[in-house]
Amino acid sequence: MAASLLSCQKGLLDTTPTGSISTAAVWKKASLARSAATGVYNEFYTLYTAATGGNGDSWRNMFEGYSSVMDIDKNWREHYLVIYGSGTPSSSDVANMFKFYYTIVFRANDVISHIGDVPDMEDSEKSRLTSEVRFLRAWAYYNLNVLWGGVPLYLDYVSDSKSATRPRSSEAEVWKAITDDLTLCIGDSNLPDRYQAGSGDYGRVTKGAAYALRGIVYQWQQEWAKALADFKEVGKCGYSLYTGDWADLLHPQNEQCAEMIFSIQCEAQDQMGNIRGRSFGNRDTGGSGWNNYLPNPAYVQGFEKADGSAFRWEDYLPGWDSMSPEARSVFFLRDGMTSDEIQKMTEYGADMSKYLTGGNEARIRKAYDNRDPRLKKSVITPYSEYVGSISGVEHTFTLRWPYRKDSASPWDIRTDTNSMFYYLWRKYVPIGNECTTAWMYEQDIILLRYAEILLRQAECENELGNTDEAVKLVNQVRSRAGAVTLNNASYPATIVTGKDNMRERIRNEFYWELGGEDSMYFNELRWGTWKDRKFRDGTSANAPLSSNGLMQIWGTATYKWVYNGDYVRYWPIPAKEREMNPSLTQNEGWKD
């Protein structure tokens, strides 16, 4: 998309253009007005891609890192200030995030207020572009309301930064403003239901995206019937599940399939690449990835068995429950350990009496083979293979411990953390030569896809007492993934026993289908489960993998998150914004 003609902001708002064309002149010519509308989209690249070259600014953190799904390499964790413990309202990371969303708001307001004045643009195009930026404004306010819990509402053009001094609106008022915007989008006959793959307009806002987001906002307010009606409309707009191999879903060849509702368009160009391909990868990922984001062992442990029953380590590795994490490391050791490797692992605390000289790898693989198929398609598990690339040459690598080498046989996966043994992502990670240059992975970043809408629809049906309908919806998602369906008489563990039981099954399905896609932090906040899941204290079943923080695969903690109080549910209003706007009140518990 074209570069924006409008400025980035200093603090909440800066109305001074940085280009040579004045703001007033933009609205005198259709080509410039289109670029201004595109500039609202361009802000998404600031947060979601490798824009500005290199790895960009450190504040661009995935929300999923705040969830129980995954954790961050210890060198990056301080950027997650809300849960790291050292964050304050003066922290630049949270200030940049606040500014990012308001940049979208003010750029959208400029377009909405002035595009009607453009003399050489058809009314139908003006209407469509207005609806597009209304959606983007609604998206920004949705994130602001979830994270900060009620923020100032600016729904018209503000020409002077000194005028941006409104107090915070209530959460309910912000929700209403969002649904009002989305309702106008939905009612616009010039906004298409969806764009077909290959369309030059693919990636722009559609009516299906507006229905999806409005349904999500209704869910936050527990208006289940309204949300359900909107989610049903998404399917009527032409969206459907991808029917190929689930493992191929988040790869470039399928980025415009009918499942994708709203996505950030990425290209194999500098400043346009998908940053997740880099930060989810490993050193054998094409272009040399960084494993900054790591699946939490408790998340991996949560994937059910192939027959729909709960997974327990003790079923595969007798003695597990009574062993220390260090002693359990024996189960993850490679075959053919050298005497030096055995000595080091003995000193580490591995219970070498349980080591199988010729079958250690086969034993641990069984614990991952008999599981929901999405586990091994989402995560690189011990002794599974990954097709990577070094200097443009493809090889098949294997995740083994202890690591030996990746430059020749045995072709072990190399990471940034070779002294530790962590789970690694497959999701969003390039295969082979899909990407050969760092920061230039072309896979689009998916913000909304149809499987999530089906699960949200199922949640609404269940909350309304229609559990049988919810089962049918969840089974669509499970069947596509190759998992056994619910209420399958051949598998007793799949039998749904009521509304409460189904609620938990639906929530599990969100994790197994969407984990790693930046959806689960907001869902855990919405469900009220975030504290218990992110800050596990190690007292629940199958401890210590139920404790929190970055852990090696067998449960030894690299670091733990500390819950500082209920106030961390909401992010702090940036101190700089309160200096500029004294009417802004601070969220409870945060001290300037």
C-alpha positions as CSV (number, residue, x, y, z in Angstrom):
1,M,0.0,0.0,0.0
2,A,1.1,3.5,-0.6
3,A,2.9,5.5,2.1
4,S,0.8,7.8,4.2
5,L,0.6,11.5,3.6
6,L,-0.3,12.1,7.2
7,S,2.1,12.4,10.1
8,C,3.1,10.1,12.9
9,Q,2.3,11.5,16.3
10,K,4.2,13.1,19.1
11,G,2.3,11.9,22.1
12,L,-1.4,11.3,21.4
13,L,-1.7,13.6,18.5
14,D,0.4,15.7,16.1
15,T,-1.5,17.4,13.3
16,T,1.5,18.8,11.5
17,P,2.1,17.0,8.2
18,T,5.6,15.7,7.6
19,G,5.4,15.7,3.8
20,S,5.4,18.5,1.3
21,I,1.7,18.3,0.7
22,S,-0.6,20.2,3.1
23,T,-3.4,18.4,4.8
24,A,-6.0,20.7,3.1
25,A,-4.5,19.9,-0.3
26,V,-5.1,16.2,0.2
27,W,-8.8,16.5,-0.1
28,K,-8.7,18.4,-3.4
29,K,-7.6,15.4,-5.5
30,A,-8.9,11.8,-5.5
31,S,-5.4,10.2,-5.8
32,L,-4.2,12.0,-2.7
33,A,-7.3,11.2,-0.8
34,R,-6.9,7.5,-1.6
35,S,-3.4,7.6,-0.3
36,A,-4.6,9.3,2.9
37,A,-7.1,6.4,3.4
38,T,-4.3,3.9,2.7
39,G,-2.2,5.7,5.4
40,V,-4.7,4.4,8.0
41,Y,-3.9,0.9,6.9
42,N,-0.2,1.6,6.9
43,E,-0.2,2.0,10.7
44,F,-0.8,-1.7,11.0
45,Y,2.6,-2.3,9.5
46,T,4.2,-0.4,12.5
47,L,2.9,-3.0,14.9
48,Y,2.6,-6.2,13.0
49,T,5.4,-6.4,10.5
50,A,9.2,-5.8,10.2
51,A,8.5,-2.2,9.0
52,T,11.3,0.4,9.3
53,G,13.9,-2.3,8.6
54,G,15.7,-4.7,10.9
55,N,13.8,-5.9,13.9
56,G,12.2,-2.5,14.4
57,D,11.3,-1.2,17.8
58,S,11.3,-3.5,20.9
59,W,7.8,-2.4,21.9
60,R,6.2,-4.4,19.1
61,N,5.3,-7.4,21.2
62,M,2.8,-10.1,20.5
63,F,-0.1,-10.1,22.8
64,E,0.2,-13.9,22.9
65,G,3.3,-13.4,25.0
66,Y,1.0,-12.1,27.7
67,S,-1.1,-15.2,27.5
68,S,-0.5,-18.7,29.0
69,V,0.2,-20.1,25.5
70,M,3.8,-18.9,25.3
71,D,6.7,-17.1,27.0
72,I,9.5,-14.8,25.8
73,D,13.2,-15.4,25.7
74,K,14.6,-14.1,29.0
75,N,16.5,-11.3,27.2
76,W,13.2,-9.9,25.9
77,R,10.9,-10.3,28.9
78,E,11.3,-6.8,30.3
79,H,9.4,-5.5,27.3
80,Y,6.3,-7.2,28.7
81,L,6.2,-4.6,31.4
82,V,2.6,-5.3,32.6
83,I,3.6,-8.7,33.8
84,Y,7.4,-8.3,34.2
85,G,7.0,-6.2,37.3
86,S,9.2,-3.3,36.6
87,G,6.8,-1.4,34.3
88,T,5.5,2.0,35.2
89,P,3.2,4.6,33.4
90,S,6.5,6.2,32.2
91,S,7.6,3.0,30.3
92,S,8.1,3.8,26.6
93,D,6.7,0.4,25.5
94,V,3.2,1.0,26.8
95,A,3.3,4.7,25.6
96,N,4.2,3.6,22.1
97,M,1.3,1.1,22.1
98,F,-1.2,3.7,23.2
99,K,0.1,6.2,20.6
100,F,-0.1,3.5,17.9
101,Y,-3.9,3.0,18.4
102,Y,-4.6,6.7,18.6
103,T,-2.6,7.3,15.4
104,I,-5.1,5.0,13.7
105,V,-8.0,6.8,15.3
106,F,-6.9,10.3,14.3
107,R,-5.9,9.3,10.8
108,A,-9.3,7.7,10.4
109,N,-11.1,10.8,11.7
110,D,-9.3,12.9,9.2
111,V,-10.5,10.7,6.3
112,I,-14.1,10.4,7.6
113,S,-14.4,14.2,8.1
114,H,-12.9,15.3,4.8
115,I,-13.3,12.7,2.1
116,G,-16.7,14.0,1.3
117,D,-15.1,17.2,0.0
118,V,-13.0,15.4,-2.7
119,P,-14.4,16.8,-6.0
120,D,-13.2,14.1,-8.4
121,M,-14.2,10.9,-6.5
122,E,-17.4,9.0,-7.0
123,D,-19.8,8.9,-4.0
124,S,-19.6,5.1,-4.0
125,E,-15.8,5.1,-3.5
126,K,-16.1,7.8,-0.8
127,S,-18.6,5.6,1.0
128,R,-16.5,2.5,0.8
129,L,-13.3,4.2,2.0
130,T,-15.2,5.8,4.8
131,S,-16.5,2.4,5.9
132,E,-13.0,0.9,5.7
133,V,-11.4,3.5,8.0
134,R,-14.4,3.3,10.3
135,F,-13.6,-0.4,10.8
136,L,-10.0,0.4,11.4
137,R,-11.0,3.0,14.0
138,A,-13.3,0.5,15.6
139,W,-10.4,-2.0,15.6
140,A,-8.2,0.5,17.4
141,Y,-10.8,1.4,20.0
142,Y,-11.5,-2.3,20.5
143,N,-7.9,-2.9,21.5
144,L,-7.7,0.3,23.6
145,N,-10.9,-0.6,25.5
146,V,-9.6,-4.2,26.3
147,L,-6.2,-3.0,27.4
148,W,-6.9,0.2,29.2
149,G,-10.6,-0.2,30.2
150,G,-12.2,3.0,29.0
151,V,-10.4,5.7,27.0
152,P,-11.1,9.2,25.6
153,L,-13.4,9.0,22.6
154,Y,-12.5,11.1,19.6
155,L,-15.0,10.5,16.8
156,D,-14.4,13.6,14.7
157,Y,-11.5,15.5,13.3
158,V,-9.2,17.3,15.8
159,S,-7.0,19.9,14.0
160,D,-5.0,21.0,17.0
161,S,-3.2,18.8,19.5
162,K,-4.1,21.2,22.3
163,S,-7.8,20.3,21.7
164,A,-7.2,16.5,22.4
165,T,-8.0,16.9,26.1
166,R,-11.1,14.8,26.6
167,P,-11.6,12.7,29.7
168,R,-11.9,9.0,29.6
169,S,-15.2,7.5,28.6
170,S,-16.6,4.4,30.3
171,E,-16.0,1.0,28.8
172,A,-19.7,0.8,27.9
173,E,-19.5,4.1,26.0
174,V,-16.5,2.9,24.1
175,W,-18.2,-0.4,23.2
176,K,-21.2,1.5,21.9
177,A,-19.0,3.8,19.8
178,I,-17.4,0.7,18.3
179,T,-20.6,-1.1,17.5
180,D,-22.1,2.1,16.0
181,D,-19.1,2.4,13.7
182,L,-19.4,-1.3,12.7
183,T,-23.1,-1.0,12.2
184,L,-22.5,1.8,9.7
185,C,-20.0,-0.4,7.9
186,I,-22.4,-3.3,7.7
187,G,-25.1,-1.0,6.3
188,D,-22.9,0.3,3.5
189,S,-23.9,-1.3,0.2
190,N,-20.6,-0.2,-1.2
191,L,-18.6,-2.4,1.2
192,P,-18.2,-5.9,-0.3
193,D,-18.9,-9.0,1.6
194,R,-15.4,-10.3,0.8
195,Y,-12.7,-10.1,-1.8
196,Q,-11.7,-13.1,-3.8
197,A,-8.1,-14.4,-3.9
198,G,-6.0,-12.5,-6.4
199,S,-8.1,-9.4,-6.2
200,G,-6.1,-6.2,-6.3
201,D,-8.2,-5.0,-3.3
202,Y,-7.5,-8.1,-1.3
203,G,-6.6,-7.2,2.3
204,R,-9.0,-4.3,2.5
205,V,-11.8,-4.3,5.0
206,T,-14.9,-6.2,4.1
207,K,-18.4,-6.6,5.5
208,G,-17.5,-10.0,6.8
209,A,-14.8,-8.5,8.9
210,A,-17.2,-5.9,10.2
211,Y,-19.7,-8.6,11.2
212,A,-16.9,-10.6,12.9
213,L,-15.6,-7.7,14.9
214,R,-19.0,-6.5,16.0
215,G,-19.8,-10.1,17.1
216,I,-16.6,-10.1,19.2
217,V,-17.5,-6.8,20.8
218,Y,-21.0,-8.2,21.7
219,Q,-19.3,-11.2,23.2
220,W,-17.3,-9.0,25.5
221,Q,-20.6,-7.6,26.8
222,Q,-22.1,-11.1,27.0
223,E,-24.8,-10.2,24.5
224,W,-24.8,-13.7,23.2
225,A,-27.8,-13.5,20.9
226,K,-26.5,-10.4,19.1
227,A,-23.0,-11.9,18.8
228,L,-24.4,-15.2,17.5
229,A,-26.4,-13.4,14.8
230,D,-23.3,-11.5,13.6
231,F,-21.1,-14.6,13.5
232,K,-23.7,-16.4,11.4
233,E,-23.6,-13.5,8.9
234,V,-19.8,-14.0,8.4
235,G,-20.4,-17.4,6.8
236,K,-23.1,-15.9,4.6
237,C,-20.5,-13.4,3.4
238,G,-18.7,-16.3,1.7
239,Y,-16.1,-17.3,4.3
240,S,-15.5,-20.9,5.1
241,L,-12.9,-23.3,6.5
242,Y,-9.9,-24.2,4.4
243,T,-10.3,-27.8,3.5
244,G,-6.6,-28.8,2.9
245,D,-4.0,-30.0,5.4
246,W,-4.3,-27.9,8.6
247,A,-0.5,-27.7,8.7
248,D,-0.5,-25.7,5.4
249,L,-3.0,-23.1,6.6
250,L,-0.5,-20.5,7.8
251,H,1.8,-20.6,4.8
252,P,1.9,-18.2,1.8
253,Q,0.1,-20.5,-0.7
254,N,-3.1,-20.3,1.3
255,E,-2.9,-16.8,2.7
256,Q,-5.9,-15.7,0.6
257,C,-8.1,-18.8,1.0
258,A,-11.7,-18.4,2.0
259,E,-10.9,-18.9,5.7
260,M,-9.0,-15.6,6.0
261,I,-11.3,-12.7,7.0
262,F,-8.8,-9.9,7.8
263,S,-5.1,-10.0,7.5
264,I,-2.0,-7.8,7.2
265,Q,-0.6,-8.1,3.7
266,C,3.1,-9.1,3.8
267,E,5.6,-9.3,1.0
268,A,9.1,-10.6,0.5
269,Q,10.4,-7.1,0.6
270,D,12.3,-5.0,3.1
271,Q,9.9,-3.4,5.6
272,M,7.0,-5.5,4.4
273,G,7.8,-8.9,5.9
274,N,6.1,-11.0,8.5
275,I,8.1,-10.5,11.7
276,R,6.7,-13.7,13.2
277,G,8.5,-15.9,10.7
278,R,11.7,-14.6,12.2
279,S,10.9,-14.4,15.9
280,F,9.0,-17.8,16.0
281,G,11.7,-19.6,14.1
282,N,15.1,-21.1,14.9
283,R,18.7,-20.8,13.6
284,D,17.9,-23.3,10.9
285,T,14.9,-21.3,9.6
286,G,15.5,-19.7,6.2
287,G,17.2,-16.4,6.8
288,S,18.3,-17.6,10.3
289,G,15.4,-17.1,12.7
290,W,15.3,-16.2,16.3
291,N,13.4,-18.3,18.8
292,N,12.1,-15.2,20.8
293,Y,8.7,-16.7,21.5
294,L,8.5,-20.2,23.0
295,P,5.5,-22.4,23.6
296,N,4.8,-23.0,27.3
297,P,5.2,-26.7,28.4
298,A,1.8,-26.5,30.2
299,Y,0.2,-25.3,26.9
300,V,1.8,-28.3,25.1
301,Q,0.8,-30.6,27.9
302,G,-2.9,-29.5,27.5
303,F,-3.4,-31.0,24.1
304,E,-5.6,-34.0,24.5
305,K,-4.9,-37.5,23.3
306,A,-6.1,-38.8,19.9
307,D,-9.1,-40.5,21.6
308,G,-10.2,-37.2,23.1
309,S,-9.1,-38.1,26.7
310,A,-6.8,-35.9,28.8
311,F,-3.1,-36.4,28.4
312,R,-1.0,-37.5,31.5
313,W,2.8,-37.9,31.4
314,E,2.5,-40.7,33.9
315,D,0.7,-42.8,31.3
316,Y,3.8,-42.8,29.1
317,L,6.6,-42.2,31.6
318,P,6.0,-44.1,34.8
319,G,7.4,-42.2,37.8
320,W,7.0,-38.8,36.2
321,D,4.7,-37.4,38.9
322,S,7.0,-38.1,41.7
323,M,10.2,-36.9,40.0
324,S,11.8,-33.5,40.0
325,P,12.0,-31.6,36.7
326,E,15.7,-32.2,36.5
327,A,15.3,-35.9,37.1
328,R,12.7,-36.0,34.3
329,S,15.2,-34.6,31.8
330,V,16.3,-38.3,31.3
331,F,13.2,-39.0,29.3
332,F,14.2,-36.4,26.7
333,L,17.8,-37.5,26.1
334,R,18.9,-38.6,22.6
335,D,19.9,-42.2,21.8
336,G,23.6,-43.0,21.8
337,M,24.7,-40.5,24.5
338,T,28.4,-40.1,24.8
339,S,30.1,-40.6,28.2
340,D,30.8,-36.9,28.4
341,E,27.1,-36.1,27.8
342,I,26.0,-38.7,30.3
343,Q,28.3,-37.2,32.9
344,K,26.9,-33.7,32.3
345,M,23.3,-34.8,32.5
346,T,24.0,-36.8,35.7
347,E,25.5,-33.6,37.3
348,Y,22.5,-31.7,36.1
349,G,20.2,-34.1,38.0
350,A,18.9,-36.4,35.4
351,D,17.8,-39.8,36.7
352,M,20.0,-41.9,34.4
353,S,18.7,-45.1,35.9
354,K,15.7,-44.6,33.6
355,Y,17.7,-44.0,30.4
356,L,17.0,-46.5,27.6
357,T,20.3,-46.9,25.7
358,G,18.7,-47.9,22.5
359,G,15.1,-46.6,22.7
360,N,15.0,-43.3,24.6
361,E,13.9,-41.3,21.6
362,A,11.2,-43.7,20.6
363,R,9.8,-43.7,24.1
364,I,9.4,-39.9,24.3
365,R,8.0,-39.7,20.7
366,K,5.0,-41.8,21.7
367,A,3.9,-39.1,24.2
368,Y,3.5,-36.7,21.2
369,D,2.4,-39.1,18.4
370,N,-0.9,-40.1,20.1
371,R,-2.3,-36.6,20.4
372,D,-4.6,-34.1,18.8
373,P,-3.0,-33.7,15.3
374,R,-2.7,-29.9,15.8
375,L,0.0,-30.3,18.4
376,K,2.7,-31.5,16.2
377,K,1.5,-29.2,13.4
378,S,1.8,-26.2,15.7
379,V,4.9,-27.1,17.7
380,I,8.2,-28.7,17.0
381,T,8.2,-31.4,19.6
382,P,11.3,-33.5,20.7
383,Y,12.6,-35.8,18.0
384,S,10.3,-34.5,15.3
385,E,11.6,-33.2,12.1
386,Y,11.7,-29.7,10.6
387,V,12.7,-28.8,7.1
388,G,14.8,-25.7,7.3
389,S,17.4,-24.0,5.2
390,I,21.0,-22.8,5.8
391,S,22.4,-20.3,3.2
392,G,19.6,-21.3,0.8
393,V,20.2,-25.0,1.0
394,E,17.3,-27.1,2.4
395,H,17.9,-29.8,5.0
396,T,15.8,-31.9,7.3
397,F,16.7,-31.2,10.9
398,T,15.5,-32.9,14.2
399,L,15.0,-31.4,17.6
400,R,17.3,-33.4,19.9
401,W,19.0,-33.0,23.3
402,P,21.8,-32.4,24.0
403,Y,22.4,-30.4,20.8
404,R,25.4,-31.5,18.7
405,K,25.6,-29.7,15.3
406,D,23.4,-28.5,12.4
407,S,26.1,-28.2,9.7
408,A,26.3,-31.9,9.0
409,S,24.9,-35.2,10.3
410,P,23.1,-35.6,12.7
411,W,21.5,-32.2,11.6
412,D,20.2,-31.1,15.0
413,I,18.0,-28.0,15.2
414,R,20.1,-25.1,16.4
415,T,18.6,-22.3,18.4
416,D,19.6,-19.1,20.2
417,T,19.3,-21.0,23.4
418,N,21.3,-24.2,22.8
419,S,22.1,-24.5,26.5
420,M,18.4,-25.0,27.2
421,F,15.8,-27.4,25.7
422,Y,12.6,-25.6,24.8
423,Y,9.6,-26.3,22.6
424,L,9.7,-24.4,19.3
425,W,7.0,-23.1,17.0
426,R,6.0,-24.4,13.6
427,K,3.2,-21.9,13.2
428,Y,4.2,-19.0,11.1
429,V,7.7,-20.5,10.6
430,P,9.0,-20.7,7.0
431,I,9.6,-24.2,5.6
432,G,12.7,-24.8,3.6
433,N,13.3,-21.9,1.2
434,E,9.9,-20.2,1.7
435,C,12.0,-17.4,3.2
436,T,15.8,-16.9,2.6
437,T,16.3,-13.4,3.9
438,A,15.6,-12.3,7.4
439,W,12.5,-10.1,8.0
440,M,11.2,-10.8,4.5
441,Y,8.7,-13.7,5.0
442,E,5.7,-13.1,2.8
443,Q,3.1,-15.0,4.8
444,D,0.3,-12.6,5.7
445,I,-0.4,-12.0,9.4
446,I,-3.9,-13.3,10.1
447,L,-6.0,-11.2,12.5
448,L,-9.3,-12.9,11.9
449,R,-10.0,-16.3,10.4
450,Y,-13.2,-18.3,10.0
451,A,-12.3,-21.2,12.4
452,E,-12.2,-18.7,15.2
453,I,-15.6,-17.3,14.2
454,L,-17.1,-20.9,14.3
455,L,-15.7,-21.4,17.8
456,R,-17.1,-18.0,18.9
457,Q,-20.4,-19.0,17.4
458,A,-20.3,-22.3,19.3
459,E,-19.6,-20.4,22.5
460,C,-22.6,-18.2,22.0
461,E,-24.9,-21.2,21.2
462,N,-23.7,-22.9,24.4
463,E,-24.2,-19.9,26.6
464,L,-27.7,-19.6,25.2
465,G,-28.4,-23.2,26.1
466,N,-28.1,-24.7,22.6
467,T,-25.3,-27.1,23.5
468,D,-26.1,-29.6,20.7
469,E,-25.7,-26.8,18.1
470,A,-22.4,-25.8,19.8
471,V,-21.2,-29.4,19.4
472,K,-21.9,-29.3,15.7
473,L,-19.9,-26.1,15.2
474,V,-16.9,-27.4,17.2
475,N,-17.0,-30.6,15.3
476,Q,-16.5,-28.7,12.0
477,V,-13.3,-27.3,13.4
478,R,-12.1,-30.6,14.8
479,S,-13.0,-32.6,11.7
480,R,-11.0,-30.3,9.5
481,A,-8.0,-30.7,11.8
482,G,-8.3,-34.5,11.8
483,A,-9.3,-34.7,15.4
484,V,-11.9,-37.1,16.7
485,T,-15.4,-35.5,16.9
486,L,-17.3,-34.7,20.1
487,N,-20.1,-37.1,21.1
488,N,-18.5,-39.9,19.2
489,A,-19.8,-43.1,20.8
490,S,-16.6,-45.0,20.0
491,Y,-14.6,-42.6,22.2
492,P,-16.2,-42.2,25.7
493,A,-14.0,-39.2,26.5
494,T,-15.6,-37.2,23.7
495,I,-19.1,-37.3,25.3
496,V,-20.3,-33.9,26.3
497,T,-22.0,-33.9,29.7
498,G,-23.7,-30.5,29.7
499,K,-23.3,-26.8,29.3
500,D,-20.5,-26.3,31.8
501,N,-18.5,-29.2,30.4
502,M,-19.0,-27.9,26.8
503,R,-17.8,-24.4,27.9
504,E,-14.5,-25.9,28.9
505,R,-14.3,-27.9,25.8
506,I,-14.9,-24.8,23.6
507,R,-12.2,-22.9,25.5
508,N,-9.7,-25.8,25.0
509,E,-10.5,-25.8,21.3
510,F,-9.6,-22.1,21.1
511,Y,-6.1,-23.0,22.5
512,W,-5.6,-26.0,20.2
513,E,-6.8,-24.2,17.1
514,L,-5.5,-20.7,17.6
515,G,-2.6,-20.8,20.1
516,G,0.3,-18.6,18.8
517,E,-2.0,-16.5,16.6
518,D,-2.4,-13.5,19.0
519,S,-5.9,-14.3,20.0
520,M,-5.6,-16.0,23.4
521,Y,-4.6,-13.1,25.7
522,F,-7.8,-11.2,24.9
523,N,-9.8,-14.4,25.3
524,E,-8.2,-15.2,28.7
525,L,-9.1,-11.6,29.8
526,R,-12.6,-12.0,28.5
527,W,-13.2,-15.3,30.2
528,G,-11.6,-14.1,33.5
529,T,-9.1,-16.9,33.4
530,W,-5.9,-14.9,32.7
531,K,-4.6,-14.7,36.3
532,D,-5.0,-18.4,37.0
533,R,-3.5,-19.6,33.7
534,K,-0.7,-17.1,33.3
535,F,0.4,-17.1,36.9
536,R,0.0,-20.7,37.9
537,D,1.4,-21.3,41.3
538,G,2.4,-25.0,40.9
539,T,-0.2,-26.4,43.2
540,S,-2.5,-27.9,40.6
541,A,-2.4,-31.3,39.0
542,N,0.7,-32.5,37.3
543,A,2.9,-29.9,38.9
544,P,5.4,-28.4,38.3
545,L,4.4,-28.0,34.7
546,S,1.4,-26.2,36.1
547,S,3.7,-23.5,37.4
548,N,4.3,-20.5,35.2
549,G,7.0,-18.8,33.2
550,L,9.5,-19.9,30.7
551,M,10.4,-23.5,31.3
552,Q,12.5,-26.2,29.6
553,I,10.5,-29.0,28.2
554,W,10.7,-31.1,31.4
555,G,9.6,-28.2,33.7
556,T,12.8,-26.5,35.0
557,A,12.0,-22.8,35.1
558,T,14.3,-20.3,33.4
559,Y,12.2,-17.5,35.0
560,K,8.7,-17.1,36.5
561,W,6.1,-14.4,36.2
562,V,5.1,-12.7,39.5
563,Y,1.5,-11.5,39.9
564,N,1.7,-8.1,41.5
565,G,-2.0,-7.5,42.0
566,D,-5.3,-7.3,40.3
567,Y,-4.4,-3.9,38.9
568,V,-2.3,-5.5,36.2
569,R,-5.5,-6.6,34.4
570,Y,-5.5,-3.1,32.9
571,W,-2.5,-1.3,31.4
572,P,-1.3,2.1,32.8
573,I,-2.3,5.3,31.1
574,P,1.1,6.6,29.8
575,A,2.5,9.4,32.1
576,K,3.3,11.5,29.0
577,E,-0.4,11.5,27.9
578,R,-1.5,12.6,31.4
579,E,1.0,15.4,31.3
580,M,-0.5,16.6,28.0
581,N,-4.1,15.9,29.0
582,P,-4.7,16.5,32.8
583,S,-8.2,15.2,32.5
584,L,-7.0,11.7,32.0
585,T,-7.3,9.6,35.2
586,Q,-4.9,6.8,35.9
587,N,-5.9,3.2,36.2
588,E,-6.1,1.9,39.8
589,G,-2.9,0.6,41.2
590,W,-0.5,2.3,38.7
591,K,1.5,5.1,40.2
592,D,3.0,7.8,38.0
